[in-house]
Amino acid sequence: MPGKGAKPSPDAQPGLRLDKWLFHARFYKTRALAAEQIEKGRIRINGQRSTKPGHAVRQGDVLTFAQGDAIRVIRVLHLGVRRGPATEAQGLYADLEGEKQGPPLE
């Protein structure tokens, strides 16, 4: 593990906290709600259960989680820098299940 002040690997891909990304992509109304679902183990990243809201999400990751009665399977396309309008949020991911792009708010 790199020590304090170590330079990141040149091939390292930037990441964003999972709870923050789910909030930016408008899958949850608040980061707290997203973090709660993550801590309960209800979100999978690339098939692996994640229980840490601070887990880094990167472009290309596949997230699987329940939303209402449906199981959502999405690919992260962009990390985003803010929680913008719904049209901006829809550009952050690709729905791999072929469902509608705009997720309902919980």
All heavy atoms as an XYZ file, in Angstrom:
821
protein
N       0.853     -1.176      0.000
C       0.000      0.000      0.000
C       0.893      1.232      0.000
O       1.805      1.334      0.806
C      -0.908     -0.047      1.227
C      -1.797      1.145      1.343
S      -2.855      0.962      2.790
C      -4.407      1.249      2.023
N       0.652      2.178     -0.881
C       1.493      3.372     -0.935
C       1.374      4.180      0.351
O       0.320      4.255      0.956
C       0.954      4.163     -2.116
C      -0.125      3.380     -2.728
C      -0.381      2.179     -1.886
N       2.478      4.773      0.743
C       2.497      5.575      1.951
C       1.992      6.984      1.715
O       1.567      7.354      0.616
N       2.065      7.774      2.762
C       1.617      9.162      2.708
C       2.435      9.933      1.674
O       3.644      9.830      1.627
C       1.810      9.793      4.076
C       0.792     10.796      4.438
C       1.025     11.266      5.859
C      -0.195     11.965      6.375
N       0.028     12.502      7.697
N       1.784     10.673      0.826
C       2.459     11.485     -0.168
C       2.898     10.711     -1.404
O       3.548     11.262     -2.281
N       2.536      9.427     -1.496
C       2.909      8.626     -2.659
C       2.127      9.092     -3.875
O       0.964      9.484     -3.778
C       2.633      7.156     -2.389
N       2.771      9.040     -5.016
C       2.098      9.422     -6.253
C       1.240      8.262     -6.735
O       1.635      7.108     -6.633
C       3.124      9.782     -7.329
C       3.890     11.031     -7.012
C       4.828     11.382     -8.129
C       5.587     12.653     -7.782
N       6.525     13.016     -8.822
N       0.064      8.573     -7.267
C      -0.789      7.494     -7.773
C      -0.166      6.871     -9.023
O       0.593      7.505     -9.751
C      -2.107      8.194     -8.111
C      -1.766      9.626     -8.245
C      -0.558      9.869     -7.394
N      -0.515      5.627     -9.252
C      -0.026      4.912    -10.424
C      -0.516      5.627    -11.687
O      -1.669      6.067    -11.743
C      -0.559      3.481    -10.398
O      -0.293      2.828    -11.600
N       0.330      5.748    -12.719
C      -0.101      6.443    -13.931
C      -1.255      5.754    -14.652
O      -2.009      6.385    -15.372
C       1.150      6.475    -14.815
C       2.112      5.532    -14.201
C       1.697      5.296    -12.789
N      -1.429      4.450    -14.422
C      -2.531      3.744    -15.074
C      -3.763      3.629    -14.172
O      -4.740      2.994    -14.537
C      -2.084      2.356    -15.537
C      -1.566      1.505    -14.394
O      -1.137      2.057    -13.378
O      -1.597      0.259    -14.538
N      -3.722      4.244    -12.991
C      -4.859      4.215    -12.077
C      -5.993      5.070    -12.625
O      -5.788      6.191    -13.069
C      -4.457      4.721    -10.699
N      -7.180      4.509    -12.592
C      -8.358      5.206    -13.092
C      -9.023      5.949    -11.928
O      -9.135      5.395    -10.836
C      -9.319      4.184    -13.693
C     -10.449      4.783    -14.470
C     -11.338      3.698    -15.062
O     -11.276      2.549    -14.671
N     -12.161      4.083    -15.993
N      -9.462      7.186    -12.132
C     -10.114      7.922    -11.044
C     -11.417      7.248    -10.633
O     -12.051      6.559    -11.429
C     -10.370      9.302    -11.642
C     -10.358      9.103    -13.111
C      -9.447      7.945    -13.373
N     -11.786      7.447     -9.388
C     -13.021      6.864     -8.880
C     -13.817      7.894     -8.095
O     -13.341      8.989     -7.814
N     -15.044      7.516     -7.751
C     -15.937      8.362     -6.965
C     -16.617      7.456     -5.953
O     -16.913      6.286     -6.252
C     -16.978      9.025     -7.876
C     -17.933     10.025     -7.259
C     -17.180     11.275     -6.787
C     -18.995     10.434     -8.259
N     -16.871      7.979     -4.760
C     -17.560      7.195     -3.736
C     -18.867      6.637     -4.283
O     -19.606      7.329     -4.986
C     -17.886      8.074     -2.537
C     -16.720      8.478     -1.685
C     -17.177      9.401     -0.576
N     -18.207      8.801      0.246
C     -17.998      8.274      1.451
N     -16.790      8.302      1.974
N     -18.988      7.730      2.135
N     -19.168      5.384     -3.949
C     -20.380      4.724     -4.433
C     -21.639      5.476     -4.018
O     -22.525      5.713     -4.842
C     -20.418      3.283     -3.919
C     -21.648      2.448     -4.261
C     -21.852      2.370     -5.772
C     -21.519      1.065     -3.667
N     -21.727      5.888     -2.747
C     -22.927      6.596     -2.302
C     -23.101      7.918     -3.039
O     -24.214      8.290     -3.427
C     -22.926      6.814     -0.787
C     -21.772      7.653     -0.272
O     -20.734      7.769     -0.973
O     -21.892      8.196      0.845
N     -22.006      8.593     -3.293
C     -22.063      9.876     -3.998
C     -22.485      9.674     -5.448
O     -23.302     10.427     -5.982
C     -20.693     10.548     -3.922
C     -20.710     12.015     -4.197
C     -19.358     12.622     -3.845
C     -19.427     14.114     -3.932
N     -18.172     14.744     -3.534
N     -21.961      8.621     -6.107
C     -22.317      8.368     -7.501
C     -23.795      8.016     -7.623
O     -24.487      8.525     -8.512
C     -21.462      7.253     -8.109
C     -21.700      7.157     -9.571
C     -21.057      7.854    -10.548
C     -22.708      6.390    -10.228
N     -21.601      7.546    -11.781
C     -22.614      6.645    -11.606
C     -23.673      5.494     -9.781
C     -23.454      6.051    -12.548
C     -24.514      4.903    -10.716
C     -24.398      5.181    -12.078
N     -24.310      7.170     -6.731
C     -25.728      6.803     -6.776
C     -26.623      8.026     -6.565
O     -27.684      8.137     -7.178
C     -26.031      5.729     -5.726
C     -25.476      4.338     -6.033
C     -25.546      3.462     -4.793
C     -26.209      3.709     -7.198
N     -26.181      8.940     -5.723
C     -26.908     10.191     -5.494
C     -26.849     11.076     -6.740
O     -27.870     11.586     -7.193
C     -26.308     10.903     -4.276
C     -26.875     12.262     -4.012
C     -28.201     12.429     -3.651
C     -26.076     13.392     -4.101
C     -28.717     13.694     -3.389
C     -26.577     14.655     -3.841
C     -27.908     14.806     -3.490
N     -25.658     11.234     -7.329
C     -25.511     12.043     -8.548
C     -26.345     11.483     -9.687
O     -26.912     12.247    -10.475
C     -24.048     12.102     -8.993
C     -23.195     12.972     -8.151
N     -21.851     13.134     -8.388
C     -23.454     13.720     -7.068
C     -21.338     13.956     -7.501
N     -22.295     14.320     -6.680
N     -26.418     10.156     -9.796
C     -27.162      9.515    -10.887
C     -28.664      9.463    -10.599
O     -29.427      8.933    -11.390
C     -26.626      8.111    -11.134
N     -29.070     10.004     -9.455
C     -30.473     10.130     -9.075
C     -31.182      8.804     -8.834
O     -32.377      8.652     -9.079
C     -31.256     10.975    -10.082
C     -30.803     12.411    -10.111
C     -31.665     13.250    -11.057
N     -31.482     14.644    -10.752
C     -32.263     15.338     -9.915
N     -33.273     14.765     -9.325
N     -32.012     16.612     -9.678
N     -30.459      7.821     -8.318
C     -31.095      6.572     -7.924
C     -31.663      6.690     -6.518
O     -32.545      5.933     -6.143
C     -30.113      5.407     -8.021
C     -29.849      4.995     -9.440
C     -28.665      5.332    -10.063
C     -30.800      4.300    -10.174
C     -28.424      4.967    -11.374
C     -30.571      3.933    -11.485
C     -29.377      4.272    -12.089
N     -31.120      7.632     -5.726
C     -31.604      7.885     -4.368
C     -31.715      9.388     -4.157
O     -30.922     10.153     -4.685
C     -30.646      7.287     -3.322
C     -30.590      5.780     -3.418
C     -29.580      5.156     -4.141
C     -31.567      4.998     -2.820
C     -29.543      3.775     -4.248
C     -31.534      3.618     -2.927
C     -30.520      3.016     -3.649
O     -30.492      1.656     -3.767
N     -32.696      9.788     -3.341
C     -32.913     11.217     -3.083
C     -31.803     11.841     -2.262
O     -31.555     13.035     -2.373
C     -34.240     11.426     -2.346
C     -35.449     11.299     -3.217
C     -36.694     11.646     -2.426
C     -37.925     11.532     -3.265
N     -39.134     11.897     -2.523
N     -31.166     11.057     -1.390
C     -30.090     11.591     -0.553
C     -28.913     10.605     -0.529
O     -29.087      9.409     -0.783
C     -30.551     11.808      0.907
O     -30.840     10.532      1.496
C     -31.769     12.710      0.985
N     -27.754     11.123     -0.193
C     -26.585     10.254     -0.028
C     -26.791      9.333      1.158
O     -26.322      8.190      1.157
C     -25.321     11.082      0.179
C     -24.716     11.558     -1.115
C     -23.468     12.356     -0.903
N     -22.384     11.569     -0.306
C     -21.215     12.084      0.030
N     -20.964     13.362     -0.167
N     -20.289     11.326      0.571
N     -27.497      9.809      2.176
C     -27.747      8.986      3.359
C     -28.565      7.741      3.000
O     -28.280      6.643      3.487
C     -28.456      9.799      4.437
N     -29.568      7.901      2.156
C     -30.363      6.747      1.707
C     -29.499      5.774      0.910
O     -29.595      4.560      1.085
C     -31.542      7.194      0.836
C     -32.775      7.716      1.544
C     -33.768      8.272      0.528
C     -33.418      6.618      2.356
N     -28.661      6.298      0.038
C     -27.760      5.454     -0.749
C     -26.805      4.709      0.185
O     -26.616      3.492      0.044
C     -26.988      6.298     -1.754
N     -26.226      5.415      1.146
C     -25.285      4.802      2.084
C     -25.968      3.704      2.904
O     -25.374      2.647      3.153
C     -24.692      5.863      3.005
N     -27.207      3.933      3.292
C     -27.960      2.941      4.070
C     -28.127      1.643      3.276
O     -27.915      0.549      3.805
C     -29.323      3.526      4.436
C     -30.203      2.603      5.242
C     -31.540      3.253      5.532
O     -31.567      4.414      5.978
O     -32.568      2.586      5.286
N     -28.490      1.754      2.004
C     -28.665      0.566      1.159
C     -27.335     -0.163      0.947
O     -27.291     -1.391      0.929
C     -29.276      0.962     -0.189
C     -30.693      1.499     -0.089
C     -31.639      0.492      0.555
O     -31.761     -0.629      0.096
N     -32.282      0.892      1.635
N     -26.266      0.601      0.792
C     -24.943      0.006      0.606
C     -24.536     -0.748      1.867
O     -24.081     -1.894      1.803
C     -23.902      1.089      0.249
C     -24.253      1.737     -1.090
C     -22.497      0.494      0.207
C     -23.550      3.057     -1.336
N     -24.702     -0.120      3.032
C     -24.313     -0.746      4.292
C     -25.088     -2.020      4.573
O     -24.595     -2.925      5.238
C     -24.474      0.244      5.448
C     -23.433      1.345      5.415
C     -23.701      2.473      6.388
O     -24.811      2.544      6.974
O     -22.796      3.310      6.566
N     -26.310     -2.112      4.050
C     -27.121     -3.321      4.200
C     -26.719     -4.400      3.191
O     -27.302     -5.476      3.183
C     -28.600     -2.990      4.027
C     -29.170     -2.177      5.176
C     -30.627     -1.880      4.957
C     -31.203     -1.087      6.113
N     -32.625     -0.757      5.898
N     -25.753     -4.091      2.329
C     -25.268     -5.079      1.360
C     -26.174     -5.273      0.171
O     -26.158     -6.322     -0.471
N     -26.944     -4.264     -0.174
C     -27.926     -4.379     -1.262
C     -27.417     -3.904     -2.615
O     -28.180     -3.877     -3.577
C     -29.193     -3.628     -0.874
C     -29.856     -4.264      0.333
C     -31.141     -3.599      0.684
N     -31.763     -4.290      1.810
C     -32.712     -3.781      2.541
N     -33.175     -2.571      2.275
N     -33.217     -4.470      3.542
N     -26.150     -3.522     -2.691
C     -25.564     -3.050     -3.950
C     -24.383     -3.954     -4.293
O     -23.561     -4.262     -3.438
C     -25.049     -1.595     -3.827
C     -26.096     -0.673     -3.207
C     -24.541     -1.083     -5.162
C     -27.206     -0.250     -4.100
N     -24.306     -4.360     -5.554
C     -23.166     -5.159     -6.017
C     -22.402     -4.362     -7.063
O     -23.008     -3.727     -7.929
C     -23.627     -6.476     -6.630
C     -24.206     -7.416     -5.597
C     -24.601     -8.741     -6.240
N     -25.171     -9.624     -5.263
C     -24.481    -10.558     -4.607
N     -23.203    -10.708     -4.852
N     -25.066    -11.328     -3.719
N     -21.083     -4.422     -6.965
C     -20.205     -3.788     -7.948
C     -19.458     -4.909     -8.643
O     -18.712     -5.654     -7.994
C     -19.205     -2.814     -7.287
C     -19.938     -1.731     -6.511
C     -18.299     -2.195     -8.347
C     -19.022     -0.839     -5.704
N     -19.674     -5.037     -9.937
C     -19.044     -6.101    -10.723
C     -19.259     -7.469    -10.081
O     -18.365     -8.297    -10.012
C     -17.550     -5.824    -10.913
C     -17.317     -4.533    -11.644
O     -18.045     -4.181    -12.564
N     -16.301     -3.794    -11.237
N     -20.476     -7.697     -9.572
C     -20.837     -8.987     -8.997
C     -20.436     -9.187     -7.548
O     -20.815    -10.175     -6.937
N     -19.682     -8.259     -6.970
C     -19.233     -8.378     -5.586
C     -20.052     -7.463     -4.683
O     -20.178     -6.268     -4.966
C     -17.751     -7.995     -5.467
C     -16.828     -8.866     -6.285
C     -16.811    -10.299     -5.776
O     -16.739    -10.546     -4.583
N     -16.887    -11.241     -6.706
N     -20.584     -8.006     -3.609
C     -21.375     -7.211     -2.668
C     -20.484     -6.168     -2.013
O     -19.371     -6.451     -1.601
C     -21.974     -8.115     -1.607
C     -22.870     -7.362     -0.635
C     -23.618     -8.297      0.221
N     -24.551     -9.007     -0.651
C     -25.366     -9.950     -0.243
N     -25.371    -10.318      1.003
N     -26.178    -10.532     -1.085
N     -20.988     -4.943     -1.934
C     -20.257     -3.857     -1.286
C     -21.046     -3.398     -0.071
O     -22.258     -3.211     -0.147
C     -20.071     -2.689     -2.256
O     -19.402     -1.633     -1.603
N     -20.365     -3.223      1.058
C     -21.023     -2.732      2.273
C     -20.393     -1.426      2.742
O     -20.686     -0.961      3.839
C     -20.938     -3.776      3.407
O     -19.570     -4.071      3.652
C     -21.700     -5.036      3.048
N     -19.534     -0.847      1.904
C     -18.863      0.402      2.271
C     -19.279      1.524      1.328
O     -18.996      1.473      0.135
C     -17.347      0.216      2.219
C     -16.858     -0.788      3.226
C     -15.374     -0.900      3.198
C     -14.929     -1.915      4.245
N     -13.482     -2.039      4.278
N     -19.957      2.551      1.849
C     -20.375      3.681      1.011
C     -19.210      4.380      0.319
O     -19.375      4.966     -0.741
C     -21.074      4.630      1.981
C     -21.478      3.770      3.128
C     -20.442      2.692      3.221
N     -18.012      4.292      0.886
C     -16.845      4.951      0.307
C     -16.132      4.132     -0.752
O     -15.109      4.563     -1.274
N     -16.674      2.973     -1.101
C     -16.052      2.146     -2.138
C     -15.993      2.941     -3.444
O     -16.972      3.559     -3.839
C     -16.867      0.862     -2.336
C     -16.204     -0.130     -3.229
N     -15.571     -1.238     -2.743
C     -16.066     -0.178     -4.568
C     -15.070     -1.925     -3.746
N     -15.366     -1.298     -4.865
N     -14.854      2.913     -4.106
C     -14.682      3.700     -5.331
C     -15.371      3.037     -6.521
O     -15.210      1.845     -6.757
C     -13.201      3.876     -5.641
N     -16.156      3.827     -7.238
C     -16.800      3.394     -8.475
C     -16.011      4.007     -9.615
O     -15.613      5.173     -9.553
C     -18.268      3.885     -8.534
C     -18.910      3.545     -9.849
C     -19.059      3.302     -7.400
N     -15.767      3.230    -10.654
C     -15.002      3.712    -11.810
C     -15.789      3.490    -13.079
O     -16.712      2.680    -13.114
C     -13.664      2.970    -11.870
C     -12.762      3.332    -10.704
C     -11.484      2.519    -10.681
N     -10.567      3.018     -9.676
C     -10.683      2.797     -8.383
N     -11.691      2.096     -7.924
N      -9.808      3.284     -7.531
N     -15.405      4.202    -14.134
C     -16.053      4.024    -15.428
C     -15.923      2.569    -15.836
O     -14.873      1.959    -15.684
C     -15.410      4.917    -16.481
C     -15.748      6.368    -16.306
C     -15.067      7.238    -17.341
O     -13.936      6.998    -17.717
N     -15.769      8.249    -17.792
N     -17.025      2.018    -16.334
C     -17.034      0.633    -16.785
C     -17.539     -0.348    -15.743
O     -17.854     -1.488    -16.072
N     -17.623      0.066    -14.470
C     -18.145     -0.828    -13.433
C     -19.613     -1.127    -13.700
O     -20.359     -0.281    -14.216
C     -18.017     -0.193    -12.049
C     -16.604     -0.249    -11.490
O     -15.750     -0.946    -12.081
O     -16.356      0.417    -10.471
N     -20.039     -2.331    -13.333
C     -21.441     -2.731    -13.465
C     -22.031     -2.818    -12.066
O     -21.501     -3.519    -11.199
C     -21.567     -4.085    -14.195
C     -23.019     -4.550    -14.216
C     -21.030     -3.973    -15.613
N     -23.112     -2.081    -11.841
C     -23.796     -2.064    -10.549
C     -25.103     -2.831    -10.661
O     -25.831     -2.686    -11.655
C     -24.087     -0.633    -10.105
C     -22.904      0.338    -10.051
C     -23.379      1.702     -9.576
C     -21.822     -0.184     -9.142
N     -25.411     -3.631     -9.649
C     -26.653     -4.394     -9.603
C     -27.318     -4.107     -8.267
O     -26.678     -4.222     -7.216
C     -26.368     -5.906     -9.725
O     -25.561     -6.139    -10.876
C     -27.664     -6.696     -9.845
N     -28.604     -3.725     -8.314
C     -29.328     -3.434     -7.087
C     -30.821     -3.456     -7.372
O     -31.262     -3.336     -8.515
C     -28.922     -2.074     -6.500
C     -29.064     -0.920     -7.445
C     -30.207     -0.134     -7.449
C     -28.052     -0.619     -8.342
C     -30.332      0.928     -8.326
C     -28.160      0.446     -9.216
C     -29.312      1.221     -9.214
N     -31.593     -3.664     -6.316
C     -33.049     -3.659     -6.433
C     -33.552     -2.232     -6.342
O     -33.052     -1.426     -5.561
C     -33.666     -4.507     -5.330
N     -34.551     -1.947     -7.156
C     -35.205     -0.638     -7.092
C     -36.685     -0.885     -7.332
O     -37.094     -1.214     -8.448
C     -34.641      0.317     -8.127
C     -35.132      1.735     -7.934
C     -34.414      2.701     -8.837
O     -34.195      2.399    -10.006
N     -34.071      3.852     -8.313
N     -37.452     -0.770     -6.257
C     -38.862     -1.132     -6.351
C     -38.973     -2.640     -6.555
O     -38.334     -3.415     -5.856
N     -39.755     -3.043     -7.553
C     -39.917     -4.461     -7.859
C     -38.915     -4.956     -8.890
O     -38.918     -6.130     -9.242
C     -41.336     -4.729     -8.379
C     -42.383     -4.510     -7.302
O     -42.035     -4.632     -6.114
O     -43.540     -4.218     -7.652
N     -38.078     -4.072     -9.404
C     -37.149     -4.427    -10.478
C     -35.720     -4.555     -9.955
O     -35.337     -3.919     -8.981
C     -37.198     -3.365    -11.570
N     -34.952     -5.390    -10.634
C     -33.519     -5.483    -10.377
C     -32.841     -4.644    -11.452
O     -33.018     -4.880    -12.641
C     -33.013     -6.939    -10.457
C     -33.723     -7.818     -9.443
C     -31.500     -6.985    -10.281
C     -33.470     -7.452     -8.005
N     -32.090     -3.636    -11.034
C     -31.392     -2.752    -11.978
C     -29.987     -3.260    -12.205
O     -29.283     -3.600    -11.250
C     -31.326     -1.328    -11.429
C     -32.653     -0.659    -11.127
C     -33.527     -0.449    -12.357
N     -32.910      0.339    -13.389
C     -33.102      1.633    -13.581
N     -33.913      2.294    -12.812
N     -32.498      2.261    -14.565
N     -29.588     -3.312    -13.453
C     -28.222     -3.650    -13.828
C     -27.762     -2.522    -14.739
O     -28.294     -2.337    -15.834
C     -28.134     -5.011    -14.560
C     -26.690     -5.327    -14.920
C     -28.741     -6.114    -13.709
N     -26.782     -1.746    -14.266
C     -26.340     -0.573    -15.016
C     -24.824     -0.553    -15.118
O     -24.125     -1.096    -14.268
C     -26.842      0.733    -14.354
C     -26.323      0.839    -12.930
C     -28.351      0.833    -14.381
C     -26.460      2.202    -12.338
N     -24.330      0.071    -16.177
C     -22.885      0.258    -16.360
C     -22.573      1.741    -16.153
O     -23.250      2.609    -16.701
C     -22.446     -0.159    -17.751
C     -20.933      0.019    -17.967
C     -20.469     -0.445    -19.325
N     -20.999     -1.724    -19.739
C     -20.508     -2.916    -19.371
N     -19.479     -2.967    -18.561
N     -21.048     -4.020    -19.802
N     -21.563      2.014    -15.353
C     -21.135      3.390    -15.089
C     -20.402      3.900    -16.329
O     -19.402      3.331    -16.745
C     -20.212      3.460    -13.856
C     -19.701      4.881    -13.646
C     -20.929      2.945    -12.621
N     -20.921      4.979    -16.937
C     -20.287      5.578    -18.109
C     -19.417      6.771    -17.735
O     -18.357      6.983    -18.304
C     -21.351      6.024    -19.121
C     -22.248      4.927    -19.689
C     -23.284      5.538    -20.634
C     -21.431      3.860    -20.391
N     -19.897      7.572    -16.786
C     -19.188      8.780    -16.343
C     -19.349      8.901    -14.837
O     -20.326      8.430    -14.266
C     -19.742     10.030    -17.028
C     -19.708      9.965    -18.518
N     -18.544     10.103    -19.238
C     -20.682      9.736    -19.418
C     -18.808      9.978    -20.520
N     -20.106      9.749    -20.655
N     -18.414      9.594    -14.204
C     -18.476      9.758    -12.756
C     -19.342     10.932    -12.337
O     -19.992     10.883    -11.314
C     -17.069      9.915    -12.177
C     -16.178      8.688    -12.376
C     -14.813      8.932    -11.764
C     -16.818      7.446    -11.800
N     -19.376     11.991    -13.098
C     -20.179     13.148    -12.741
C     -19.502     13.975    -11.654
O     -18.683     13.472    -10.892
N     -19.844     15.234    -11.595
C     -19.258     16.130    -10.604
C     -20.314     16.769     -9.707
O     -19.961     17.443     -8.742
C     -18.419     17.247    -11.284
C     -17.198     16.661    -11.957
C     -19.251     18.026    -12.273
N     -21.583     16.550    -10.033
C     -22.648     17.149     -9.232
C     -23.938     16.383     -9.455
O     -24.050     15.568    -10.369
C     -22.875     18.610     -9.619
C     -23.432     18.740    -11.039
C     -23.579     20.175    -11.476
N     -24.218     20.223    -12.782
C     -25.294     20.933    -13.053
N     -25.856     21.655    -12.110
N     -25.808     20.949    -14.258
N     -24.930     16.672     -8.633
C     -26.273     16.130     -8.838
C     -27.018     17.147     -9.680
O     -27.538     18.137     -9.178
C     -26.974     15.905     -7.508
C     -28.370     15.329     -7.681
C     -29.002     15.099     -6.322
N     -30.419     14.822     -6.396
C     -30.952     13.618     -6.384
N     -30.178     12.559     -6.304
N     -32.259     13.461     -6.444
N     -27.045     16.920    -10.960
C     -27.680     17.848    -11.884
C     -29.083     17.409    -12.235
O     -29.675     16.554    -11.575
N     -29.630     17.977    -13.300
C     -30.976     17.604    -13.740
C     -31.016     16.147    -14.209
O     -29.983     15.535    -14.497
C     -31.258     18.568    -14.885
C     -29.943     19.123    -15.283
C     -29.026     19.009    -14.131
N     -32.215     15.605    -14.306
C     -32.397     14.199    -14.673
C     -31.733     13.853    -16.005
O     -31.139     12.785    -16.131
C     -33.888     13.863    -14.722
N     -31.789     14.757    -16.971
C     -31.178     14.465    -18.269
C     -29.667     14.310    -18.139
O     -29.072     13.468    -18.807
C     -31.501     15.568    -19.292
O     -31.142     16.833    -18.748
C     -32.971     15.573    -19.652
N     -29.063     15.106    -17.275
C     -27.621     14.989    -17.029
C     -27.315     13.681    -16.294
O     -26.344     12.986    -16.616
C     -27.154     16.176    -16.193
C     -25.668     16.238    -15.951
C     -25.293     17.485    -15.157
O     -25.737     18.596    -15.533
O     -24.549     17.342    -14.171
N     -28.153     13.327    -15.328
C     -27.950     12.104    -14.552
C     -28.057     10.867    -15.441
O     -27.302      9.910    -15.275
C     -28.976     12.025    -13.421
N     -28.949     10.874    -16.404
C     -29.128      9.724    -17.290
C     -27.899      9.467    -18.154
O     -27.674      8.346    -18.589
C     -30.359      9.924    -18.167
C     -31.645      9.835    -17.391
C     -32.854     10.296    -18.176
O     -32.738     10.704    -19.329
N     -34.017     10.229    -17.563
N     -27.088     10.469    -18.372
C     -25.870     10.306    -19.147
C     -24.731      9.667    -18.370
O     -23.694      9.337    -18.940
N     -24.933      9.458    -17.062
C     -23.883      8.871    -16.237
C     -23.838      7.348    -16.327
O     -22.870      6.726    -15.918
C     -24.068      9.277    -14.768
C     -23.990     10.761    -14.448
C     -24.215     10.988    -12.955
C     -22.661     11.339    -14.881
N     -24.906      6.740    -16.866
C     -24.973      5.273    -16.873
C     -25.710      4.756    -18.102
O     -26.414      5.489    -18.788
C     -25.686      4.774    -15.608
C     -27.114      5.224    -15.491
C     -28.158      4.457    -15.987
C     -27.435      6.432    -14.881
C     -29.473      4.876    -15.879
C     -28.740      6.859    -14.764
C     -29.759      6.068    -15.263
O     -31.056      6.488    -15.163
N     -25.514      3.463    -18.357
C     -26.250      2.755    -19.407
C     -27.025      1.638    -18.715
O     -26.457      0.884    -17.921
C     -25.302      2.177    -20.445
N     -28.298      1.543    -19.010
C     -29.143      0.505    -18.433
C     -28.929     -0.780    -19.222
O     -29.251     -0.850    -20.404
C     -30.605      0.948    -18.486
C     -31.500      0.100    -17.614
O     -31.126     -1.045    -17.297
O     -32.576      0.592    -17.246
N     -28.389     -1.799    -18.594
C     -28.086     -3.046    -19.285
C     -29.280     -3.984    -19.367
O     -29.232     -4.989    -20.060
C     -26.912     -3.760    -18.594
C     -25.614     -2.955    -18.548
C     -24.530     -3.745    -17.842
C     -25.166     -2.549    -19.941
N     -30.356     -3.659    -18.698
C     -31.568     -4.467    -18.736
C     -32.548     -3.980    -19.795
O     -33.595     -4.554    -19.964
C     -32.255     -4.470    -17.369
C     -31.481     -5.246    -16.336
C     -31.387     -6.727    -16.655
O     -32.414     -7.345    -16.971
O     -30.266     -7.251    -16.609
N     -32.234     -2.874    -20.467
C     -33.101     -2.359    -21.519
C     -34.347     -1.663    -21.019
O     -35.248     -1.382    -21.788
N     -34.397     -1.379    -19.722
C     -35.541     -0.657    -19.182
C     -35.385      0.815    -19.495
O     -34.375      1.255    -20.029
C     -35.626     -0.863    -17.669
C     -35.892     -2.287    -17.289
C     -35.966     -2.464    -15.782
O     -35.851     -1.474    -15.057
O     -36.127     -3.594    -15.359
N     -36.377      1.591    -19.107
C     -36.297      3.032    -19.323
C     -35.079      3.605    -18.618
O     -34.628      3.092    -17.597
C     -37.573      3.706    -18.839
C     -37.805      3.590    -17.358
C     -39.063      4.285    -16.959
C     -39.226      4.169    -15.451
N     -40.297      4.914    -14.939
N     -34.529      4.681    -19.143
C     -33.295      5.279    -18.622
C     -33.498      6.047    -17.326
O     -32.623      6.090    -16.509
C     -32.668      6.201    -19.671
C     -32.032      5.463    -20.807
C     -30.697      4.889    -20.423
O     -29.996      5.436    -19.593
N     -30.333      3.786    -21.025
N     -34.631      6.687    -17.138
C     -34.822      7.541    -15.969
C     -35.340      6.775    -14.779
O     -36.473      6.328    -14.783
N     -34.536      6.597    -13.721
C     -34.998      5.861    -12.567
C     -35.949      6.682    -11.710
O     -35.768      7.903    -11.601
C     -33.705      5.575    -11.797
C     -32.831      6.712    -12.139
C     -33.171      7.064    -13.576
N     -36.954      6.052    -11.140
C     -37.822      6.795    -10.221
C     -37.055      7.085     -8.933
O     -36.187      6.322     -8.538
C     -38.984      5.839     -9.978
C     -38.429      4.482    -10.264
C     -37.366      4.674    -11.302
N     -37.377      8.185     -8.306
C     -36.738      8.535     -7.037
C     -37.352      7.733     -5.915
O     -38.548      7.469     -5.910
C     -36.906     10.039     -6.767
C     -36.207     10.952     -7.746
C     -36.547     12.387     -7.429
C     -34.712     10.766     -7.683
N     -36.532      7.358     -4.953
C     -37.042      6.632     -3.781
C     -37.188      7.569     -2.627
O     -36.483      8.491     -2.466
C     -36.088      5.500     -3.402
C     -36.139      4.389     -4.391
C     -35.303      3.202     -3.929
O     -34.647      3.265     -2.888
O     -35.333      2.208     -4.636
